[in-house]
Amino acid sequence: MRLSELISVLIFLGIIILVYSVEILLFLRFIINKTKHKKGKPELSGKKTLFIHFVAITGILCFLYGYFIEPYWIEVKNVDILTNKFKNTTLKIVQISDLHTYINTKDKNDLATIINPLKPDIIVFTGDTLSKIQALPLFKNTMKRLKADIGKYAVLGNYDIWNWHYLDLFGNTGFKLLNEENIRLKKRGEVFYISGLTCAYPDKYYDVLKNIPKNVYSVFLYHYPDLIESLKSLNVDLYLAGHTHGGQVALPFYGALVTLSEYGKKYESGQYKVGKTILYVNRGIGTEAGAPVRFWARPEITVFNIRPKK
């Protein structure tokens, strides 16, 4: 975690602790005075006291929303991209990321009912499969049910490398795991490439991308957004990442408190143009283990419609 992120989290937590500590003290003083039958100005009124009550109640409502509503309120986001590298073809790519599947994930990982009607050419998954090993059958069934006309491709995330490297995560799902390789594909005779790199070996990006022809459309899958400023000499038109969860907990006007990314908030979520490359950082579907909340960072499915510029 970057120092700036740590400071942001400490300030945020400090404000929460302060507000609820004052609220508890106000109620304790009110109860003590009532017990002693003291008369005088009501302890729970007054503008300052009412403001503390308002902030405390708002905080509780925000927590309830972040726990019960937003984690299951998936946003389908459409992104249109124009390119000179396609002449007559429109390519539709659907990106999902960071499922962090639990055994009791309810319906939010039943993604087929959302994605299949979109009729994607390609579905890509940019890492972080499970939070519990017992959820592997649910994860596999979810991924197997997804349909794409041309193919389904995935890369491993940090959770997968650290915790599940010994598991066959994508067997019998129809997803091809891209590990330091690229795939040459066609739609209606027009060529494009999908490349993928496991986040265990970030230094391998050059070997993966160096031989992709400059005149074809190139999509690069990598769990972190951290390689974006290293790709200047390589043919990457669209770089798809996840990992940050959009902060998972974000604040209006400020954004993500924590991204756990090399560049911090610089590439926290959404679309960025860096040189000739479009970077898109998906907020993901799931939540970190032990923190099943989302606030101001809705789970996301992203649909890329890549069209000829003319």
Secondary structure as UniProt FT lines:
FT   HELIX           3..35
FT   TURN            36..37
FT   TURN            43..44
FT   HELIX           47..68
FT   HELIX           70..72
FT   STRAND          75..83
FT   STRAND          91..96
FT   TURN            103..104
FT   TURN            106..109
FT   HELIX           112..115
FT   HELIX           116..118
FT   STRAND          122..125
FT   HELIX           133..135
FT   HELIX           136..144
FT   STRAND          151..154
FT   HELIX           158..163
FT   TURN            165..166
FT   TURN            171..174
FT   STRAND          175..177
FT   STRAND          181..187
FT   TURN            188..189
FT   STRAND          190..196
FT   TURN            199..200
FT   HELIX           202..204
FT   HELIX           205..209
FT   TURN            210..211
FT   TURN            214..215
FT   STRAND          217..221
FT   TURN            226..227
FT   HELIX           228..230
FT   TURN            232..233
FT   STRAND          238..241
FT   HELIX           245..247
FT   STRAND          249..251
FT   TURN            252..254
FT   STRAND          255..256
FT   TURN            262..263
FT   HELIX           264..267
FT   STRAND          270..274
FT   TURN            275..276
FT   STRAND          277..281
FT   TURN            289..290
FT   STRAND          300..308
//
